């Protein structure tokens, strides 16, 4: 539907994915304008790149646009969408527009998985930025080294994050697909884990015959897809488990918790990789980025350089500052598997006591994932739980943060406490956390904003 159109207006252009989409459109010769409710570093960056951005929404701002792209947060009653309807303009939701735009590239790599896809994609962006990969890379997050989430490179190869939520990745038709893991996330949309697995199978079915499927061998559901893909596909695997094509061996950790390891391909050592971000899960993420790069005929040495100089995307074990000698970090982790991985990484960073502040961002997630058999906080010394952040949902009073605290304490008594507000949590930490301790706040709601209150 974008074919033949040259002037595109983006509503919600300051979003983490939308601003990158605007940059890609501009790089491919489209005339791009956009609007957003508030100014942000993203909108400022777009203005610096020569893309006009309006702050606030007005019908007149569509100008001479021939098509409109809108983010999922922009509803039909938005004044600019109403104007677009009056003028019978093409209107595309962001993921659909990305899928159409991707068709303009000869090769498309889709990076998928319930956890780790932003990190793997941004690792590939860093590799590309430093010359180890000729590609345009679109990340669904924010990185300092890109001043956003997009690297404009090759006009024939696109690497993009492919999100499973509401099946949005099914708008893509990749030539290479990576799946890092499959887990019981987004249960406000998916019926159950089988439905989630089926969505990933449909994603693989979008690959062409003999397309390449790269999968993490450590994940049993991904391993099952590797052994029985939905069509005739070439496969490559990576991970820490014996049997993977690419395995990390001889792993050691530096004082800051960052790993160094040897990559072995089918029994043959390829070389050492050194990271400057902590956590065993990031070994797996780096292996995924490496396999994608090698599959695109890049040199191991160039990929290793990019990974060495990779720094985390924002909200991924991001250092926020110190207060009273206590170090404060934040991470986007909001699923038990992510929380366990982040806390394992935090344990490898030198500290005394580890305080974890977890804000669950959904009542559905609280009920389905955090009210029984909650073991993901085992590496924290203390867990402080504020009120649940509602996100897209309305509180039906069927679950409370206190229920989560009770479930955590069933596994390890007296580890967790309910403290309703971040102001009260700050008072608690000022009283109990000592110099040399670490605080890490976790969640995908507004906890990253609330963390500032703790400082």
C-alpha positions as CSV (number, residue, x, y, z in Angstrom):
1,X,0.0,0.0,0.0
2,X,3.0,2.3,0.3
3,X,4.0,1.5,-3.3
4,X,3.8,4.6,-5.5
5,X,3.5,6.9,-2.4
6,X,6.4,9.3,-1.7
7,X,5.1,11.6,1.1
8,X,4.5,9.7,4.4
9,X,3.3,11.2,7.7
10,X,4.0,9.2,10.9
11,X,1.6,9.7,13.9
12,X,3.5,8.9,17.1
13,X,6.8,9.4,15.4
14,X,8.7,9.6,18.7
15,X,8.1,6.0,19.6
16,X,11.1,3.7,20.0
17,X,10.3,1.8,16.8
18,X,8.5,4.6,14.9
19,X,11.5,7.0,15.0
20,X,13.7,4.3,13.4
21,X,11.0,3.6,10.8
22,X,11.0,7.3,9.9
23,X,14.8,7.2,9.4
24,X,14.6,4.1,7.2
25,X,11.9,5.7,5.1
26,X,14.0,8.8,4.6
27,X,17.0,6.8,3.7
28,X,15.0,5.1,0.9
29,X,13.9,8.4,-0.6
30,X,10.5,9.0,1.0
31,X,9.5,12.5,2.1
32,X,8.8,12.1,5.8
33,X,7.0,14.2,8.4
34,X,5.6,13.2,11.8
35,X,3.9,14.3,15.0
36,X,3.9,13.2,18.6
37,X,2.3,14.3,21.8
38,X,5.6,15.3,23.5
39,X,9.1,16.2,22.5
40,X,11.8,13.7,23.4
41,X,15.4,12.8,22.5
42,X,14.0,10.7,19.7
43,X,12.0,13.6,18.2
44,X,15.0,15.9,18.6
45,X,17.2,13.4,16.8
46,X,14.8,13.3,13.9
47,X,14.8,17.0,13.6
48,X,18.6,17.0,13.5
49,X,18.3,14.5,10.6
50,X,16.1,16.8,8.7
51,X,12.7,15.2,9.4
52,X,10.1,17.8,10.3
53,X,8.3,16.8,13.6
54,X,5.3,18.5,15.0
55,X,4.7,18.5,18.8
56,X,0.9,18.0,19.4
57,X,-1.7,16.7,16.9
58,X,-3.5,18.8,14.4
59,X,-5.3,17.9,11.2
60,X,-3.4,20.4,9.2
61,X,-0.1,18.7,10.0
62,X,-0.7,16.0,7.4
63,X,0.1,18.6,4.7
64,X,0.4,16.9,1.4
65,X,1.0,13.4,2.8
66,X,-0.1,10.5,0.6
67,X,-0.1,7.9,3.3
68,X,-0.1,7.7,7.1
69,X,1.7,5.3,9.5
70,X,0.5,5.2,13.1
71,X,1.8,3.5,16.2
72,X,-0.4,1.1,18.1
73,X,-1.0,3.7,20.8
74,X,-2.7,6.1,18.2
75,X,-6.5,5.3,18.1
76,X,-9.0,6.0,15.4
77,X,-10.3,9.2,17.2
78,X,-6.9,10.9,16.8
79,X,-7.5,14.1,14.9
80,X,-4.8,13.3,12.3
81,X,-6.2,9.9,11.7
82,X,-9.7,11.4,11.3
83,X,-8.3,13.8,8.7
84,X,-6.6,11.0,6.9
85,X,-9.9,9.1,6.7
86,X,-11.7,12.2,5.4
87,X,-9.0,12.4,2.6
88,X,-9.1,8.6,2.0
89,X,-5.4,8.3,2.6
90,X,-3.7,4.9,3.1
91,X,-3.3,4.3,6.8
92,X,-1.0,1.6,8.1
93,X,-0.2,0.4,11.6
94,X,3.5,0.5,12.4
95,X,4.2,-3.3,12.2
96,X,2.3,-3.6,8.9
97,X,4.3,-0.6,7.5
98,X,7.6,-2.2,8.5
99,X,6.6,-5.4,6.8
100,X,5.8,-3.6,3.6
101,X,9.0,-1.5,3.8
102,X,11.0,-4.7,4.4
103,X,9.9,-6.0,1.0
104,X,12.0,-3.3,-0.6
105,X,15.2,-5.2,0.6
106,X,16.7,-8.2,-1.0
107,X,17.4,-9.9,2.3
108,X,15.6,-9.4,5.6
109,X,16.8,-10.9,9.0
110,X,14.1,-11.1,11.7
111,X,15.4,-11.3,15.3
112,X,12.7,-13.0,17.4
113,X,12.2,-14.5,20.8
114,X,10.4,-13.8,24.0
115,X,13.6,-12.5,25.7
116,X,16.8,-11.0,24.3
117,X,15.8,-9.9,20.9
118,X,16.5,-6.2,21.6
119,X,20.0,-7.0,22.9
120,X,20.8,-9.3,19.9
121,X,19.5,-6.8,17.4
122,X,21.4,-3.9,19.0
123,X,24.5,-6.0,19.1
124,X,24.2,-6.4,15.4
125,X,23.7,-2.7,15.0
126,X,26.9,-2.1,16.9
127,X,28.8,-4.6,14.7
128,X,27.4,-2.8,11.6
129,X,28.3,0.6,13.0
130,X,31.9,-0.4,13.5
131,X,32.1,-1.8,10.0
132,X,31.8,-5.5,10.7
133,X,28.5,-5.9,8.9
134,X,26.9,-4.1,5.9
135,X,23.3,-3.7,6.9
136,X,20.5,-1.4,7.9
137,X,19.5,-2.4,11.5
138,X,16.2,-1.5,13.2
139,X,16.1,-2.0,17.0
140,X,13.0,-1.8,19.1
141,X,14.9,0.1,21.8
142,X,17.2,3.0,22.6
143,X,21.0,2.9,22.5
144,X,23.5,5.6,23.3
145,X,25.9,4.5,20.5
146,X,23.2,5.0,17.9
147,X,21.5,8.0,19.6
148,X,18.4,5.9,19.2
149,X,17.7,2.5,17.7
150,X,18.5,2.5,14.0
151,X,21.7,2.2,12.0
152,X,21.3,3.2,8.3
153,X,23.6,1.1,6.2
154,X,23.0,-1.3,3.3
155,X,20.0,-0.6,1.0
156,X,19.8,-4.3,0.2
157,X,20.0,-6.0,3.7
158,X,17.7,-5.1,6.6
159,X,18.0,-6.6,10.1
160,X,15.1,-5.9,12.3
161,X,13.7,-6.9,15.7
162,X,10.6,-9.1,15.2
163,X,8.1,-8.9,18.1
164,X,5.7,-11.7,18.8
165,X,3.1,-9.6,20.7
166,X,-0.3,-9.6,19.0
167,X,1.4,-11.6,16.2
168,X,3.0,-8.4,14.9
169,X,6.1,-10.3,13.5
170,X,3.8,-12.1,11.0
171,X,3.8,-8.9,9.0
172,X,7.4,-9.7,8.1
173,X,8.6,-12.1,5.4
174,X,12.3,-12.7,6.4
175,X,14.9,-14.6,4.5
176,X,16.7,-15.4,7.7
177,X,15.0,-15.8,11.1
178,X,16.6,-16.1,14.5
179,X,14.5,-17.4,17.5
180,X,16.3,-17.0,20.9
181,X,13.6,-18.6,23.1
182,X,9.9,-19.3,23.4
183,X,8.3,-18.6,26.8
184,X,4.9,-18.0,28.5
185,X,4.8,-14.3,28.0
186,X,2.0,-12.0,26.8
187,X,-0.8,-14.2,28.2
188,X,-3.1,-11.2,28.0
189,X,-3.1,-12.0,24.2
190,X,-2.0,-15.6,23.7
191,X,-4.3,-18.4,25.0
192,X,-1.4,-20.4,26.4
193,X,2.2,-21.5,25.7
194,X,1.1,-23.8,22.9
195,X,-0.5,-20.8,21.2
196,X,2.8,-18.8,21.6
197,X,4.8,-21.7,20.1
198,X,2.3,-21.9,17.2
199,X,2.9,-18.2,16.5
200,X,6.6,-18.8,16.2
201,X,6.0,-21.7,13.9
202,X,3.9,-19.4,11.7
203,X,6.8,-16.9,11.8
204,X,9.2,-19.6,10.5
205,X,6.6,-20.5,7.8
206,X,7.1,-17.0,6.4
207,X,10.7,-17.9,5.4
208,X,11.2,-19.0,1.8
209,X,11.9,-22.6,1.0
210,X,15.5,-23.3,2.0
211,X,15.5,-20.1,4.1
212,X,17.8,-20.0,7.1
213,X,16.5,-20.6,10.6
214,X,19.0,-19.8,13.4
215,X,17.8,-21.1,16.8
216,X,19.1,-21.2,20.4
217,X,19.7,-24.9,21.2
218,X,19.4,-24.3,25.0
219,X,15.6,-23.6,24.7
220,X,13.7,-26.9,24.4
221,X,10.9,-25.4,22.3
222,X,13.3,-23.8,19.9
223,X,15.2,-27.1,19.7
224,X,12.0,-28.9,18.8
225,X,11.5,-26.4,15.9
226,X,15.1,-26.9,14.8
227,X,14.5,-30.6,14.5
228,X,11.1,-30.2,12.8
229,X,10.6,-26.8,11.1
230,X,7.4,-26.0,9.3
231,X,9.0,-26.4,5.9
232,X,12.3,-27.3,4.3
233,X,14.7,-24.9,6.0
234,X,18.5,-24.7,6.5
235,X,19.2,-24.5,10.3
236,X,22.0,-23.4,12.5
237,X,22.0,-23.5,16.3
238,X,23.9,-21.9,19.1
239,X,24.0,-22.0,22.9
240,X,25.7,-23.4,26.0
241,X,24.4,-27.0,25.5
242,X,26.3,-29.8,23.8
243,X,24.8,-30.5,20.4
244,X,24.6,-26.9,19.3
245,X,26.5,-25.9,16.2
246,X,28.1,-22.9,17.9
247,X,29.0,-23.3,21.6
248,X,30.6,-21.1,24.2
249,X,33.5,-22.8,26.0
250,X,36.1,-21.9,28.6
251,X,34.0,-19.2,30.1
252,X,35.5,-16.8,32.6
253,X,34.2,-13.5,34.1
254,X,35.9,-10.2,34.7
255,X,35.6,-8.2,38.0
256,X,32.6,-6.3,36.6
257,X,30.8,-9.6,35.8
258,X,31.4,-9.4,32.0
259,X,32.2,-12.8,30.3
260,X,35.1,-13.9,28.2
261,X,34.8,-17.2,26.3
262,X,35.9,-19.3,23.3
263,X,33.4,-19.9,20.4
264,X,33.6,-23.5,19.2
265,X,32.0,-24.5,15.9
266,X,31.3,-28.2,15.5
267,X,34.4,-29.0,17.6
268,X,36.7,-26.4,16.0
269,X,37.6,-23.2,18.0
270,X,36.9,-20.0,16.1
271,X,38.4,-17.6,18.6
272,X,37.7,-15.7,21.9
273,X,34.9,-13.2,22.4
274,X,35.1,-10.6,25.2
275,X,32.0,-8.6,26.3
276,X,31.7,-5.6,28.5
277,X,28.2,-6.3,29.8
278,X,27.5,-8.8,32.6
279,X,25.5,-12.0,32.6
280,X,25.5,-15.5,31.3
281,X,22.4,-14.7,29.2
282,X,24.5,-12.2,27.3
283,X,26.9,-15.0,26.2
284,X,23.9,-16.6,24.5
285,X,22.8,-13.2,23.0
286,X,26.3,-12.6,21.7
287,X,26.4,-16.1,20.1
288,X,23.1,-15.3,18.3
289,X,24.5,-12.1,16.9
290,X,27.7,-13.9,15.9
291,X,25.9,-16.6,14.0
292,X,23.8,-14.1,12.1
293,X,26.9,-12.2,11.2
294,X,28.9,-15.2,10.1
295,X,25.9,-16.4,8.1
296,X,26.1,-13.1,6.2
297,X,29.8,-13.9,5.4
298,X,31.3,-11.5,7.9
299,X,34.7,-12.1,9.5
300,X,34.9,-13.4,13.1
301,X,37.5,-10.7,14.0
302,X,35.2,-7.9,12.8
303,X,32.2,-9.3,14.8
304,X,34.4,-9.8,17.9
305,X,35.4,-6.1,17.7
306,X,31.8,-5.0,17.5
307,X,30.8,-7.1,20.5
308,X,33.8,-5.9,22.5
309,X,32.6,-2.3,22.1
310,X,29.0,-3.1,22.6
311,X,27.2,-1.3,25.5
312,X,23.7,-2.2,26.6
313,X,20.6,-0.7,25.2
314,X,18.9,1.6,27.7
315,X,16.9,-0.1,30.4
316,X,19.1,-3.2,30.1
317,X,21.2,-3.3,33.3
318,X,21.5,0.5,33.1
319,X,23.5,2.3,35.8
320,X,21.5,5.2,37.1
321,X,23.8,6.5,39.8
322,X,24.8,6.3,43.5
323,X,23.1,7.4,46.7
324,X,24.8,7.1,50.1
325,X,27.4,4.8,48.5
326,X,24.7,2.4,47.1
327,X,24.8,1.7,43.4
328,X,21.4,1.9,41.6
329,X,20.7,0.0,38.3
330,X,17.6,-0.6,36.3
331,X,16.5,-3.4,33.9
332,X,13.5,-3.9,31.7
333,X,13.1,-7.5,32.9
334,X,9.5,-8.3,33.7
335,X,9.3,-12.1,33.1
336,X,10.6,-14.7,35.6
337,X,13.2,-16.0,33.1
338,X,14.4,-12.4,32.4
339,X,14.5,-11.6,36.1
340,X,16.5,-14.7,37.0
341,X,19.0,-13.9,34.2
342,X,19.5,-10.3,35.2
343,X,19.9,-11.1,38.9
344,X,22.5,-13.9,38.0
345,X,24.4,-11.2,36.1
346,X,24.1,-8.7,38.9
347,X,25.5,-11.3,41.3
348,X,28.7,-11.3,39.3
349,X,29.2,-7.5,39.8
350,X,31.2,-6.7,43.0
351,X,28.8,-5.7,45.8
352,X,27.7,-6.5,49.3
353,X,23.9,-6.9,49.6
354,X,21.6,-7.0,46.6
355,X,18.2,-5.2,46.9
356,X,15.7,-5.9,44.1
357,X,12.7,-3.6,43.6
358,X,10.2,-5.3,41.2
359,X,7.2,-3.5,39.8
360,X,5.0,-5.9,37.9
361,X,3.4,-4.1,35.0
362,X,0.2,-6.1,34.4
363,X,-2.5,-7.7,36.5
364,X,-2.6,-10.6,34.1
365,X,1.2,-11.1,34.4
366,X,1.0,-10.9,38.2
367,X,-1.7,-13.6,38.3
368,X,-0.2,-16.0,35.7
369,X,3.5,-15.7,36.6
370,X,4.1,-14.3,40.1
371,X,1.6,-15.9,42.5
372,X,3.0,-19.5,42.7
373,X,6.3,-21.2,42.4
374,X,8.2,-17.9,42.2
375,X,11.9,-18.8,42.3
376,X,13.4,-16.2,40.0
377,X,14.5,-13.9,42.9
378,X,16.8,-16.4,44.5
379,X,20.0,-14.3,43.8
380,X,18.6,-11.2,45.6
381,X,19.1,-10.7,49.3
382,X,15.9,-8.6,49.6
383,X,12.9,-8.0,47.3
384,X,10.7,-4.9,47.6
385,X,7.4,-5.0,45.8
386,X,5.4,-1.8,45.1
387,X,1.8,-1.7,43.8
388,X,1.2,-3.3,40.4
389,X,1.5,-0.9,37.5
390,X,-1.7,-1.3,35.5
391,X,-0.3,-0.9,32.0
392,X,-3.1,-1.6,29.4
393,X,-5.4,-3.2,32.1
394,X,-8.0,-2.2,34.6
395,X,-7.7,-3.5,38.2
396,X,-10.4,-6.1,38.8
397,X,-9.2,-6.6,42.4
398,X,-8.4,-10.3,41.7
399,X,-4.7,-9.9,42.4
400,X,-2.6,-7.6,44.6
401,X,1.2,-7.0,45.0
402,X,0.8,-8.6,48.4
403,X,-0.1,-11.9,46.7
404,X,3.2,-11.8,44.8
405,X,5.1,-11.1,48.1
406,X,3.4,-14.1,49.7
407,X,4.4,-16.3,46.7
408,X,8.1,-15.2,46.8
409,X,8.2,-15.8,50.6
410,X,6.8,-19.3,50.1
411,X,10.1,-20.2,48.5
412,X,12.4,-18.1,50.7
413,X,10.8,-16.8,53.9
414,X,11.0,-13.1,54.7
415,X,12.9,-12.3,51.5
416,X,10.1,-10.1,50.1
417,X,8.2,-7.1,51.4
418,X,5.2,-5.1,50.1
419,X,6.0,-1.4,50.1
420,X,3.3,0.5,48.2
421,X,5.1,3.6,46.8
422,X,8.6,4.5,45.6
423,X,8.8,7.3,48.1
424,X,8.4,4.7,50.9
425,X,10.9,2.4,49.2
426,X,13.4,5.2,49.1
427,X,13.0,5.7,52.9
428,X,13.4,2.0,53.4
429,X,16.6,1.8,51.3
430,X,18.1,4.9,53.0
431,X,17.6,3.1,56.3
432,X,18.7,-0.4,55.3
433,X,21.0,-0.3,52.3
434,X,24.7,0.4,53.2
435,X,27.6,1.7,51.2
436,X,28.8,-1.0,48.8
437,X,25.3,-2.5,48.4
438,X,23.5,-2.7,45.0
439,X,19.9,-1.8,44.2
440,X,18.4,-3.0,40.9
441,X,14.9,-2.0,39.9
442,X,13.0,-4.3,37.5
443,X,9.9,-4.0,35.3
444,X,8.6,-2.7,32.0
445,X,6.1,-0.1,33.4
446,X,7.1,3.3,34.6
447,X,9.6,1.9,37.1
448,X,12.5,3.4,35.1
449,X,11.0,6.9,35.9
450,X,10.3,5.9,39.5
451,X,13.9,4.8,40.0
452,X,14.9,8.5,39.8
453,X,12.9,9.0,43.0
454,X,15.2,6.5,44.8
455,X,18.2,8.7,43.9
